[in-house]
């Protein structure tokens, strides 16, 4: 009878949602903030590739827009951290294999953009990378906003998410025009 009762209680406990502590919640938020901050740092430099590669004017203008938007987003994240020292950008919280995989993907994309494509293929490849970055940024900020307990920061995250969505949609539109 005791073992049956223990099994029943254990079974019920498996389905009780775990409530994260404030420290765990902040650590999870910081994981997202770290990943978004890193994305913005990378995307802020997108237009640098135009020093060595050429694209149609619309794609070049778009690359400049991405860089500008990423820089503005970095400023927003930095202001958030300045107002709340609990926000940190140095804790991505990813397992080493995921970190290595992301680094490998980044290296592959850089090589493809710099050496593997030219002319129209380069422009298309650049736009595809921006579809991916826009989708990631939009969704990361959306999830962060849903988890962020500070209403002002949540509102700012939704605004940033919307900007990444617009960039993603513009990348798609430019890609379909090519």
N, C-alpha and C positions, 0 to 999 in steps of 0.2 A: 504494500500500500504506500509506504514512504517513497519507494522508487517511482511509483506511478505519479504521485503528487509532485515529486521533484522533476520528473520529465514534463509534466503539464506546465509547471511554473517556468522551467527553462524554455519551453516552446513559446510561451507567451512573451517572455523577455526578449526573445529573438526578434519579435515583431514590434517592440516598443521603440519608437524613434529615439536615437541618441541625440541628446542636446549638447551642442558644443559649448565649451567654456568661452568666456570673453577672449582669453588668450588664443584659443584655437580659432575662433572666428576671425580675430585680427590677423593671425598668421595666414589663414586662407585668403583673406582680402589682400594681404601683402603679396601673396603668391601671384594673384591676378594683377595687382598694381605693378609688380616687378615685370611681369610678362608684357604688359601694355607699354610700360616705360621703355622697355628694350625694343619693342616693335616701333615705337615712335622715334627712338634714336636711329634705328636702321632706315626707316622710311624718310626721315628728315634729309637723308643723303641721296635719295633716289635720283634727283636731278644732276648729281655729280657725274653720272655715267654719260651725260650729254657732252662732257668735255672730250670724250674719245669716240662717241658714237653719234650718229645723226638719225633723226626721225622726222616724220612729217610734223609740221608746225603744231597741229592739234595735239599730237602725242607729246611733243616737247612741252607745250603749255600745260598739259595735264600733269606731266612729271613735276613741273615747277609747283603746281597746285598741291600735289601730294606732299612735296617737301615742306611747303609753307604750312599746310594743315598739320602735319606731324610736328613741326616746330611749335605751333600754337598749342597743340595738345600737350606737348612736353611742358610748356609753361604752365598750363592748367594743373598738370600732375604735380609739378614742383611747388605751385602755390598751395595745393592741398597738403602736401607734406610739410610746408613751412608753417601751416596753421595747426597741424596735428603731428607731433613727432612720432606717434605710433605708426604712421604710414612710412613704410620703407620700400625701397626699390632694389634691394640687394638679396632678396629671398625668393627666387623663382620656385623653389620647392618641387622641382622635377626630379624624378629618378635619373641617375647618371646615364642610363641607356637612352632615355628620352632627350636629355641634353645633347648627347653625342649624335643622335639621329637628327635633331634640329640643326646642329652645326654642319652635319654632312649635307643636308638639304640646302642650307644657305650657301655652302661652298659650291655645290652643284649648280645652283641658280646663278651665282656670280660667274662661274666659268662659262655657263651657257650664254649669259648676256654679253660677257666680254669677248669670248672667243668662238662660241658655237653658233652664233647667228649674226646676220648683217642685213641691212636694208629693211625691207618689209617684214622679214622673219624676226629681226631684232625688235621692231616695234610691236609685233604681235606677242612675242615672248614677254616683253616688258609689260604689256597690258594684262597678260595672263597672271603674271606675278602680282599685279596690283588688284586683280579680282580676288586672288587668294588673300592678300594682305587686308583688303577692305572687308572681306567676309570675316576674317579672324578678328580684326579690330572692332567691328560692329558687334559681333556676338560676345566677345570678351567684355566689352563695356556694358552690354545689356545685362549679362550675368552679374557683373560687379555691382551694377546699379540695383539689381534685385536684392543683393545681399548687403549692400551698404546701409548701415543704420542711420547715418547722418543724411537728412533729407536734402540739404544743399549739395552735398557731394553726389548723392544719387541723381539729382536733377542734372548736374554737370556731366556725369557719366552718360546719361541718356542723350544729352546734347552731343557729346563726343561720339557716341554710338551712331547717331543720325548722320554725323559728318562722314564717318567711315562708310556708312551705307551709301551715301551719295557718291563718294569716290568709287566705290565698287560698281555702282550702277553706271557711272560715267565711263569707267574702264570697259564694261560690257558694251556700252553703246559705241565707243570708239572701235572696239574689236570687231563688232558687227559691220562697221562701215568699211573695214579694210578688205 
